[in-house]
Amino acid sequence: DGDALSFMDSVDRYLTLAANLSSALRQGWLELASARHSMGTSRVNPILFDHKPHRASTTLQLAH
């Protein structure tokens, strides 16, 4: 029973983090769209983005 409850807690945390990530990405796309609208498409484009790998700001560690 303890393992099942621990698993359910982990799933709940995972779903919460996934929802937060989705919300942050959605907000980022909206802000990018707003910047493109206000500054013009030539001012904000993929060439200006840093395409280097970055470390994750959040990680998930699973324990057996």
mmCIF file of the N, C-alpha and C atoms, coordinates in Angstrom:
data_MODEL
# 
_entry.id   MODEL 
# 
loop_
_atom_site.group_PDB 
_atom_site.id 
_atom_site.type_symbol 
_atom_site.label_atom_id 
_atom_site.label_alt_id 
_atom_site.label_comp_id 
_atom_site.label_asym_id 
_atom_site.label_entity_id 
_atom_site.label_seq_id 
_atom_site.pdbx_PDB_ins_code 
_atom_site.Cartn_x 
_atom_site.Cartn_y 
_atom_site.Cartn_z 
_atom_site.occupancy 
_atom_site.B_iso_or_equiv 
_atom_site.pdbx_formal_charge 
_atom_site.auth_seq_id 
_atom_site.auth_comp_id 
_atom_site.auth_asym_id 
_atom_site.auth_atom_id 
_atom_site.pdbx_PDB_model_num 
ATOM 1   N N  . ASP A 1 1  ? 0.820  -1.202 0.000   1.00 0.00 ? 1  ASP A N  1 
ATOM 2   C CA . ASP A 1 1  ? 0.000  0.000  0.000   1.00 0.00 ? 1  ASP A CA 1 
ATOM 3   C C  . ASP A 1 1  ? 0.865  1.267  0.000   1.00 0.00 ? 1  ASP A C  1 
ATOM 4   N N  . GLY A 1 2  ? 1.960  1.233  0.739   1.00 0.00 ? 2  GLY A N  1 
ATOM 5   C CA . GLY A 1 2  ? 2.848  2.391  0.794   1.00 0.00 ? 2  GLY A CA 1 
ATOM 6   C C  . GLY A 1 2  ? 3.463  2.698  -0.548  1.00 0.00 ? 2  GLY A C  1 
ATOM 7   N N  . ASP A 1 3  ? 3.834  1.644  -1.290  1.00 0.00 ? 3  ASP A N  1 
ATOM 8   C CA . ASP A 1 3  ? 4.411  1.845  -2.618  1.00 0.00 ? 3  ASP A CA 1 
ATOM 9   C C  . ASP A 1 3  ? 3.387  2.432  -3.579  1.00 0.00 ? 3  ASP A C  1 
ATOM 10  N N  . ALA A 1 4  ? 2.147  1.972  -3.475  1.00 0.00 ? 4  ALA A N  1 
ATOM 11  C CA . ALA A 1 4  ? 1.090  2.491  -4.352  1.00 0.00 ? 4  ALA A CA 1 
ATOM 12  C C  . ALA A 1 4  ? 0.835  3.968  -4.060  1.00 0.00 ? 4  ALA A C  1 
ATOM 13  N N  . LEU A 1 5  ? 0.802  4.338  -2.796  1.00 0.00 ? 5  LEU A N  1 
ATOM 14  C CA . LEU A 1 5  ? 0.587  5.737  -2.430  1.00 0.00 ? 5  LEU A CA 1 
ATOM 15  C C  . LEU A 1 5  ? 1.762  6.603  -2.872  1.00 0.00 ? 5  LEU A C  1 
ATOM 16  N N  . SER A 1 6  ? 2.964  6.094  -2.714  1.00 0.00 ? 6  SER A N  1 
ATOM 17  C CA . SER A 1 6  ? 4.147  6.825  -3.158  1.00 0.00 ? 6  SER A CA 1 
ATOM 18  C C  . SER A 1 6  ? 4.111  7.029  -4.671  1.00 0.00 ? 6  SER A C  1 
ATOM 19  N N  . PHE A 1 7  ? 3.720  5.974  -5.389  1.00 0.00 ? 7  PHE A N  1 
ATOM 20  C CA . PHE A 1 7  ? 3.610  6.076  -6.849  1.00 0.00 ? 7  PHE A CA 1 
ATOM 21  C C  . PHE A 1 7  ? 2.569  7.118  -7.235  1.00 0.00 ? 7  PHE A C  1 
ATOM 22  N N  . MET A 1 8  ? 1.424  7.097  -6.582  1.00 0.00 ? 8  MET A N  1 
ATOM 23  C CA . MET A 1 8  ? 0.355  8.059  -6.894  1.00 0.00 ? 8  MET A CA 1 
ATOM 24  C C  . MET A 1 8  ? 0.810  9.486  -6.590  1.00 0.00 ? 8  MET A C  1 
ATOM 25  N N  . ASP A 1 9  ? 1.555  9.673  -5.499  1.00 0.00 ? 9  ASP A N  1 
ATOM 26  C CA . ASP A 1 9  ? 2.097  10.999 -5.193  1.00 0.00 ? 9  ASP A CA 1 
ATOM 27  C C  . ASP A 1 9  ? 3.066  11.453 -6.279  1.00 0.00 ? 9  ASP A C  1 
ATOM 28  N N  . SER A 1 10 ? 3.897  10.523 -6.742  1.00 0.00 ? 10 SER A N  1 
ATOM 29  C CA . SER A 1 10 ? 4.850  10.853 -7.808  1.00 0.00 ? 10 SER A CA 1 
ATOM 30  C C  . SER A 1 10 ? 4.131  11.219 -9.094  1.00 0.00 ? 10 SER A C  1 
ATOM 31  N N  . VAL A 1 11 ? 3.091  10.477 -9.427  1.00 0.00 ? 11 VAL A N  1 
ATOM 32  C CA . VAL A 1 11 ? 2.313  10.777 -10.631 1.00 0.00 ? 11 VAL A CA 1 
ATOM 33  C C  . VAL A 1 11 ? 1.661  12.146 -10.497 1.00 0.00 ? 11 VAL A C  1 
ATOM 34  N N  . ASP A 1 12 ? 1.139  12.450 -9.322  1.00 0.00 ? 12 ASP A N  1 
ATOM 35  C CA . ASP A 1 12 ? 0.518  13.753 -9.089  1.00 0.00 ? 12 ASP A CA 1 
ATOM 36  C C  . ASP A 1 12 ? 1.533  14.879 -9.251  1.00 0.00 ? 12 ASP A C  1 
ATOM 37  N N  . ARG A 1 13 ? 2.734  14.708 -8.694  1.00 0.00 ? 13 ARG A N  1 
ATOM 38  C CA . ARG A 1 13 ? 3.785  15.724 -8.841  1.00 0.00 ? 13 ARG A CA 1 
ATOM 39  C C  . ARG A 1 13 ? 4.181  15.875 -10.304 1.00 0.00 ? 13 ARG A C  1 
ATOM 40  N N  . TYR A 1 14 ? 4.299  14.745 -11.002 1.00 0.00 ? 14 TYR A N  1 
ATOM 41  C CA . TYR A 1 14 ? 4.651  14.778 -12.423 1.00 0.00 ? 14 TYR A CA 1 
ATOM 42  C C  . TYR A 1 14 ? 3.604  15.546 -13.222 1.00 0.00 ? 14 TYR A C  1 
ATOM 43  N N  . LEU A 1 15 ? 2.336  15.250 -12.993 1.00 0.00 ? 15 LEU A N  1 
ATOM 44  C CA . LEU A 1 15 ? 1.265  15.930 -13.725 1.00 0.00 ? 15 LEU A CA 1 
ATOM 45  C C  . LEU A 1 15 ? 1.236  17.422 -13.407 1.00 0.00 ? 15 LEU A C  1 
ATOM 46  N N  . THR A 1 16 ? 1.514  17.775 -12.163 1.00 0.00 ? 16 THR A N  1 
ATOM 47  C CA . THR A 1 16 ? 1.575  19.190 -11.784 1.00 0.00 ? 16 THR A CA 1 
ATOM 48  C C  . THR A 1 16 ? 2.715  19.890 -12.510 1.00 0.00 ? 16 THR A C  1 
ATOM 49  N N  . LEU A 1 17 ? 3.892  19.255 -12.540 1.00 0.00 ? 17 LEU A N  1 
ATOM 50  C CA . LEU A 1 17 ? 5.031  19.842 -13.245 1.00 0.00 ? 17 LEU A CA 1 
ATOM 51  C C  . LEU A 1 17 ? 4.763  19.943 -14.741 1.00 0.00 ? 17 LEU A C  1 
ATOM 52  N N  . ALA A 1 18 ? 4.133  18.927 -15.319 1.00 0.00 ? 18 ALA A N  1 
ATOM 53  C CA . ALA A 1 18 ? 3.824  18.955 -16.749 1.00 0.00 ? 18 ALA A CA 1 
ATOM 54  C C  . ALA A 1 18 ? 2.846  20.089 -17.060 1.00 0.00 ? 18 ALA A C  1 
ATOM 55  N N  . ALA A 1 19 ? 1.859  20.290 -16.196 1.00 0.00 ? 19 ALA A N  1 
ATOM 56  C CA . ALA A 1 19 ? 0.897  21.374 -16.393 1.00 0.00 ? 19 ALA A CA 1 
ATOM 57  C C  . ALA A 1 19 ? 1.591  22.732 -16.262 1.00 0.00 ? 19 ALA A C  1 
ATOM 58  N N  . ASN A 1 20 ? 2.500  22.863 -15.297 1.00 0.00 ? 20 ASN A N  1 
ATOM 59  C CA . ASN A 1 20 ? 3.244  24.117 -15.132 1.00 0.00 ? 20 ASN A CA 1 
ATOM 60  C C  . ASN A 1 20 ? 4.122  24.398 -16.343 1.00 0.00 ? 20 ASN A C  1 
ATOM 61  N N  . LEU A 1 21 ? 4.769  23.365 -16.857 1.00 0.00 ? 21 LEU A N  1 
ATOM 62  C CA . LEU A 1 21 ? 5.608  23.524 -18.046 1.00 0.00 ? 21 LEU A CA 1 
ATOM 63  C C  . LEU A 1 21 ? 4.762  23.939 -19.241 1.00 0.00 ? 21 LEU A C  1 
ATOM 64  N N  . SER A 1 22 ? 3.632  23.301 -19.415 1.00 0.00 ? 22 SER A N  1 
ATOM 65  C CA . SER A 1 22 ? 2.740  23.642 -20.512 1.00 0.00 ? 22 SER A CA 1 
ATOM 66  C C  . SER A 1 22 ? 2.286  25.092 -20.420 1.00 0.00 ? 22 SER A C  1 
ATOM 67  N N  . SER A 1 23 ? 1.960  25.518 -19.224 1.00 0.00 ? 23 SER A N  1 
ATOM 68  C CA . SER A 1 23 ? 1.531  26.902 -19.016 1.00 0.00 ? 23 SER A CA 1 
ATOM 69  C C  . SER A 1 23 ? 2.658  27.881 -19.325 1.00 0.00 ? 23 SER A C  1 
ATOM 70  N N  . ALA A 1 24 ? 3.869  27.560 -18.882 1.00 0.00 ? 24 ALA A N  1 
ATOM 71  C CA . ALA A 1 24 ? 5.009  28.442 -19.141 1.00 0.00 ? 24 ALA A CA 1 
ATOM 72  C C  . ALA A 1 24 ? 5.312  28.521 -20.638 1.00 0.00 ? 24 ALA A C  1 
ATOM 73  N N  . LEU A 1 25 ? 5.249  27.390 -21.322 1.00 0.00 ? 25 LEU A N  1 
ATOM 74  C CA . LEU A 1 25 ? 5.478  27.392 -22.768 1.00 0.00 ? 25 LEU A CA 1 
ATOM 75  C C  . LEU A 1 25 ? 4.406  28.195 -23.500 1.00 0.00 ? 25 LEU A C  1 
ATOM 76  N N  . ARG A 1 26 ? 3.159  28.022 -23.087 1.00 0.00 ? 26 ARG A N  1 
ATOM 77  C CA . ARG A 1 26 ? 2.062  28.769 -23.700 1.00 0.00 ? 26 ARG A CA 1 
ATOM 78  C C  . ARG A 1 26 ? 2.271  30.263 -23.511 1.00 0.00 ? 26 ARG A C  1 
ATOM 79  N N  . GLN A 1 27 ? 2.661  30.663 -22.304 1.00 0.00 ? 27 GLN A N  1 
ATOM 80  C CA . GLN A 1 27 ? 2.908  32.076 -22.024 1.00 0.00 ? 27 GLN A CA 1 
ATOM 81  C C  . GLN A 1 27 ? 4.069  32.592 -22.867 1.00 0.00 ? 27 GLN A C  1 
ATOM 82  N N  . GLY A 1 28 ? 5.113  31.774 -23.012 1.00 0.00 ? 28 GLY A N  1 
ATOM 83  C CA . GLY A 1 28 ? 6.250  32.169 -23.837 1.00 0.00 ? 28 GLY A CA 1 
ATOM 84  C C  . GLY A 1 28 ? 5.862  32.389 -25.286 1.00 0.00 ? 28 GLY A C  1 
ATOM 85  N N  . TRP A 1 29 ? 5.040  31.499 -25.829 1.00 0.00 ? 29 TRP A N  1 
ATOM 86  C CA . TRP A 1 29 ? 4.579  31.660 -27.217 1.00 0.00 ? 29 TRP A CA 1 
ATOM 87  C C  . TRP A 1 29 ? 3.737  32.926 -27.366 1.00 0.00 ? 29 TRP A C  1 
ATOM 88  N N  . LEU A 1 30 ? 2.897  33.205 -26.360 1.00 0.00 ? 30 LEU A N  1 
ATOM 89  C CA . LEU A 1 30 ? 2.086  34.424 -26.414 1.00 0.00 ? 30 LEU A CA 1 
ATOM 90  C C  . LEU A 1 30 ? 2.960  35.671 -26.361 1.00 0.00 ? 30 LEU A C  1 
ATOM 91  N N  . GLU A 1 31 ? 3.995  35.639 -25.529 1.00 0.00 ? 31 GLU A N  1 
ATOM 92  C CA . GLU A 1 31 ? 4.897  36.792 -25.440 1.00 0.00 ? 31 GLU A CA 1 
ATOM 93  C C  . GLU A 1 31 ? 5.695  36.960 -26.726 1.00 0.00 ? 31 GLU A C  1 
ATOM 94  N N  . LEU A 1 32 ? 6.103  35.861 -27.334 1.00 0.00 ? 32 LEU A N  1 
ATOM 95  C CA . LEU A 1 32 ? 6.813  35.935 -28.606 1.00 0.00 ? 32 LEU A CA 1 
ATOM 96  C C  . LEU A 1 32 ? 5.903  36.502 -29.695 1.00 0.00 ? 32 LEU A C  1 
ATOM 97  N N  . ALA A 1 33 ? 4.663  36.038 -29.715 1.00 0.00 ? 33 ALA A N  1 
ATOM 98  C CA . ALA A 1 33 ? 3.712  36.558 -30.698 1.00 0.00 ? 33 ALA A CA 1 
ATOM 99  C C  . ALA A 1 33 ? 3.473  38.047 -30.484 1.00 0.00 ? 33 ALA A C  1 
ATOM 100 N N  . SER A 1 34 ? 3.394  38.459 -29.232 1.00 0.00 ? 34 SER A N  1 
ATOM 101 C CA . SER A 1 34 ? 3.198  39.879 -28.933 1.00 0.00 ? 34 SER A CA 1 
ATOM 102 C C  . SER A 1 34 ? 4.412  40.696 -29.382 1.00 0.00 ? 34 SER A C  1 
ATOM 103 N N  . ALA A 1 35 ? 5.615  40.155 -29.147 1.00 0.00 ? 35 ALA A N  1 
ATOM 104 C CA . ALA A 1 35 ? 6.831  40.857 -29.574 1.00 0.00 ? 35 ALA A CA 1 
ATOM 105 C C  . ALA A 1 35 ? 6.874  40.963 -31.094 1.00 0.00 ? 35 ALA A C  1 
ATOM 106 N N  . ARG A 1 36 ? 6.515  39.888 -31.772 1.00 0.00 ? 36 ARG A N  1 
ATOM 107 C CA . ARG A 1 36 ? 6.509  39.938 -33.236 1.00 0.00 ? 36 ARG A CA 1 
ATOM 108 C C  . ARG A 1 36 ? 5.506  40.959 -33.745 1.00 0.00 ? 36 ARG A C  1 
ATOM 109 N N  . HIS A 1 37 ? 4.373  41.016 -33.088 1.00 0.00 ? 37 HIS A N  1 
ATOM 110 C CA . HIS A 1 37 ? 3.341  41.962 -33.517 1.00 0.00 ? 37 HIS A CA 1 
ATOM 111 C C  . HIS A 1 37 ? 3.796  43.406 -33.302 1.00 0.00 ? 37 HIS A C  1 
ATOM 112 N N  . SER A 1 38 ? 4.375  43.678 -32.135 1.00 0.00 ? 38 SER A N  1 
ATOM 113 C CA . SER A 1 38 ? 4.737  45.059 -31.821 1.00 0.00 ? 38 SER A CA 1 
ATOM 114 C C  . SER A 1 38 ? 6.030  45.511 -32.507 1.00 0.00 ? 38 SER A C  1 
ATOM 115 N N  . MET A 1 39 ? 6.968  44.574 -32.733 1.00 0.00 ? 39 MET A N  1 
ATOM 116 C CA . MET A 1 39 ? 8.258  44.950 -33.299 1.00 0.00 ? 39 MET A CA 1 
ATOM 117 C C  . MET A 1 39 ? 8.379  44.626 -34.787 1.00 0.00 ? 39 MET A C  1 
ATOM 118 N N  . GLY A 1 40 ? 7.461  43.848 -35.297 1.00 0.00 ? 40 GLY A N  1 
ATOM 119 C CA . GLY A 1 40 ? 7.546  43.441 -36.692 1.00 0.00 ? 40 GLY A CA 1 
ATOM 120 C C  . GLY A 1 40 ? 8.268  42.110 -36.813 1.00 0.00 ? 40 GLY A C  1 
ATOM 121 N N  . THR A 1 41 ? 7.893  41.321 -37.797 1.00 0.00 ? 41 THR A N  1 
ATOM 122 C CA . THR A 1 41 ? 8.453  39.977 -37.928 1.00 0.00 ? 41 THR A CA 1 
ATOM 123 C C  . THR A 1 41 ? 9.938  39.983 -38.234 1.00 0.00 ? 41 THR A C  1 
ATOM 124 N N  . SER A 1 42 ? 10.452 41.037 -38.830 1.00 0.00 ? 42 SER A N  1 
ATOM 125 C CA . SER A 1 42 ? 11.878 41.054 -39.163 1.00 0.00 ? 42 SER A CA 1 
ATOM 126 C C  . SER A 1 42 ? 12.750 41.263 -37.930 1.00 0.00 ? 42 SER A C  1 
ATOM 127 N N  . ARG A 1 43 ? 12.176 41.754 -36.836 1.00 0.00 ? 43 ARG A N  1 
ATOM 128 C CA . ARG A 1 43 ? 12.958 42.034 -35.628 1.00 0.00 ? 43 ARG A CA 1 
ATOM 129 C C  . ARG A 1 43 ? 13.077 40.817 -34.714 1.00 0.00 ? 43 ARG A C  1 
ATOM 130 N N  . VAL A 1 44 ? 12.105 39.898 -34.760 1.00 0.00 ? 44 VAL A N  1 
ATOM 131 C CA . VAL A 1 44 ? 12.122 38.710 -33.905 1.00 0.00 ? 44 VAL A CA 1 
ATOM 132 C C  . VAL A 1 44 ? 11.981 37.495 -34.809 1.00 0.00 ? 44 VAL A C  1 
ATOM 133 N N  . ASN A 1 45 ? 13.069 36.740 -34.955 1.00 0.00 ? 45 ASN A N  1 
ATOM 134 C CA . ASN A 1 45 ? 13.006 35.559 -35.802 1.00 0.00 ? 45 ASN A CA 1 
ATOM 135 C C  . ASN A 1 45 ? 13.927 34.477 -35.242 1.00 0.00 ? 45 ASN A C  1 
ATOM 136 N N  . PRO A 1 46 ? 13.779 33.251 -35.722 1.00 0.00 ? 46 PRO A N  1 
ATOM 137 C CA . PRO A 1 46 ? 14.563 32.130 -35.164 1.00 0.00 ? 46 PRO A CA 1 
ATOM 138 C C  . PRO A 1 46 ? 16.071 32.307 -35.269 1.00 0.00 ? 46 PRO A C  1 
ATOM 139 N N  . ILE A 1 47 ? 16.560 33.106 -36.192 1.00 0.00 ? 47 ILE A N  1 
ATOM 140 C CA . ILE A 1 47 ? 18.002 33.305 -36.330 1.00 0.00 ? 47 ILE A CA 1 
ATOM 141 C C  . ILE A 1 47 ? 18.571 33.974 -35.078 1.00 0.00 ? 47 ILE A C  1 
ATOM 142 N N  . LEU A 1 48 ? 17.766 34.777 -34.404 1.00 0.00 ? 48 LEU A N  1 
ATOM 143 C CA . LEU A 1 48 ? 18.223 35.480 -33.201 1.00 0.00 ? 48 LEU A CA 1 
ATOM 144 C C  . LEU A 1 48 ? 18.242 34.594 -31.959 1.00 0.00 ? 48 LEU A C  1 
ATOM 145 N N  . PHE A 1 49 ? 17.622 33.414 -32.013 1.00 0.00 ? 49 PHE A N  1 
ATOM 146 C CA . PHE A 1 49 ? 17.528 32.551 -30.835 1.00 0.00 ? 49 PHE A CA 1 
ATOM 147 C C  . PHE A 1 49 ? 18.841 31.818 -30.601 1.00 0.00 ? 49 PHE A C  1 
ATOM 148 N N  . ASP A 1 50 ? 19.155 31.581 -29.349 1.00 0.00 ? 50 ASP A N  1 
ATOM 149 C CA . ASP A 1 50 ? 20.321 30.795 -28.966 1.00 0.00 ? 50 ASP A CA 1 
ATOM 150 C C  . ASP A 1 50 ? 19.922 29.320 -29.022 1.00 0.00 ? 50 ASP A C  1 
ATOM 151 N N  . HIS A 1 51 ? 20.475 28.579 -29.968 1.00 0.00 ? 51 HIS A N  1 
ATOM 152 C CA . HIS A 1 51 ? 20.099 27.172 -30.147 1.00 0.00 ? 51 HIS A CA 1 
ATOM 153 C C  . HIS A 1 51 ? 21.034 26.212 -29.417 1.00 0.00 ? 51 HIS A C  1 
ATOM 154 N N  . LYS A 1 52 ? 21.864 26.736 -28.516 1.00 0.00 ? 52 LYS A N  1 
ATOM 155 C CA . LYS A 1 52 ? 22.761 25.878 -27.747 1.00 0.00 ? 52 LYS A CA 1 
ATOM 156 C C  . LYS A 1 52 ? 21.964 25.139 -26.673 1.00 0.00 ? 52 LYS A C  1 
ATOM 157 N N  . PRO A 1 53 ? 22.390 23.921 -26.339 1.00 0.00 ? 53 PRO A N  1 
ATOM 158 C CA . PRO A 1 53 ? 21.713 23.197 -25.251 1.00 0.00 ? 53 PRO A CA 1 
ATOM 159 C C  . PRO A 1 53 ? 21.864 23.949 -23.922 1.00 0.00 ? 53 PRO A C  1 
ATOM 160 N N  . HIS A 1 54 ? 20.816 23.937 -23.126 1.00 0.00 ? 54 HIS A N  1 
ATOM 161 C CA . HIS A 1 54 ? 20.827 24.570 -21.807 1.00 0.00 ? 54 HIS A CA 1 
ATOM 162 C C  . HIS A 1 54 ? 20.457 23.524 -20.759 1.00 0.00 ? 54 HIS A C  1 
ATOM 163 N N  . ARG A 1 55 ? 20.920 23.751 -19.554 1.00 0.00 ? 55 ARG A N  1 
ATOM 164 C CA . ARG A 1 55 ? 20.558 22.854 -18.456 1.00 0.00 ? 55 ARG A CA 1 
ATOM 165 C C  . ARG A 1 55 ? 19.093 23.070 -18.096 1.00 0.00 ? 55 ARG A C  1 
ATOM 166 N N  . ALA A 1 56 ? 18.454 21.997 -17.697 1.00 0.00 ? 56 ALA A N  1 
ATOM 167 C CA . ALA A 1 56 ? 17.051 22.080 -17.288 1.00 0.00 ? 56 ALA A CA 1 
ATOM 168 C C  . ALA A 1 56 ? 16.951 22.844 -15.976 1.00 0.00 ? 56 ALA A C  1 
ATOM 169 N N  . SER A 1 57 ? 15.937 23.685 -15.847 1.00 0.00 ? 57 SER A N  1 
ATOM 170 C CA . SER A 1 57 ? 15.745 24.406 -14.594 1.00 0.00 ? 57 SER A CA 1 
ATOM 171 C C  . SER A 1 57 ? 15.068 23.523 -13.553 1.00 0.00 ? 57 SER A C  1 
ATOM 172 N N  . THR A 1 58 ? 14.406 22.469 -14.019 1.00 0.00 ? 58 THR A N  1 
ATOM 173 C CA . THR A 1 58 ? 13.740 21.521 -13.121 1.00 0.00 ? 58 THR A CA 1 
ATOM 174 C C  . THR A 1 58 ? 14.087 20.117 -13.565 1.00 0.00 ? 58 THR A C  1 
ATOM 175 N N  . THR A 1 59 ? 14.366 19.256 -12.618 1.00 0.00 ? 59 THR A N  1 
ATOM 176 C CA . THR A 1 59 ? 14.634 17.863 -12.946 1.00 0.00 ? 59 THR A CA 1 
ATOM 177 C C  . THR A 1 59 ? 13.721 16.975 -12.133 1.00 0.00 ? 59 THR A C  1 
ATOM 178 N N  . LEU A 1 60 ? 13.559 15.761 -12.581 1.00 0.00 ? 60 LEU A N  1 
ATOM 179 C CA . LEU A 1 60 ? 12.726 14.790 -11.885 1.00 0.00 ? 60 LEU A CA 1 
ATOM 180 C C  . LEU A 1 60 ? 13.594 13.592 -11.547 1.00 0.00 ? 60 LEU A C  1 
ATOM 181 N N  . GLN A 1 61 ? 13.663 13.234 -10.289 1.00 0.00 ? 61 GLN A N  1 
ATOM 182 C CA . GLN A 1 61 ? 14.457 12.099 -9.872  1.00 0.00 ? 61 GLN A CA 1 
ATOM 183 C C  . GLN A 1 61 ? 13.508 11.028 -9.348  1.00 0.00 ? 61 GLN A C  1 
ATOM 184 N N  . LEU A 1 62 ? 13.588 9.848  -9.953  1.00 0.00 ? 62 LEU A N  1 
ATOM 185 C CA . LEU A 1 62 ? 12.741 8.743  -9.535  1.00 0.00 ? 62 LEU A CA 1 
ATOM 186 C C  . LEU A 1 62 ? 13.526 7.802  -8.647  1.00 0.00 ? 62 LEU A C  1 
ATOM 187 N N  . ALA A 1 63 ? 12.934 7.397  -7.542  1.00 0.00 ? 63 ALA A N  1 
ATOM 188 C CA . ALA A 1 63 ? 13.546 6.424  -6.637  1.00 0.00 ? 63 ALA A CA 1 
ATOM 189 C C  . ALA A 1 63 ? 12.756 5.127  -6.740  1.00 0.00 ? 63 ALA A C  1 
ATOM 190 N N  . HIS A 1 64 ? 13.464 4.036  -6.735  1.00 0.00 ? 64 HIS A N  1 
ATOM 191 C CA . HIS A 1 64 ? 12.788 2.734  -6.834  1.00 0.00 ? 64 HIS A CA 1 
ATOM 192 C C  . HIS A 1 64 ? 12.259 2.293  -5.508  1.00 0.00 ? 64 HIS A C  1 
# 
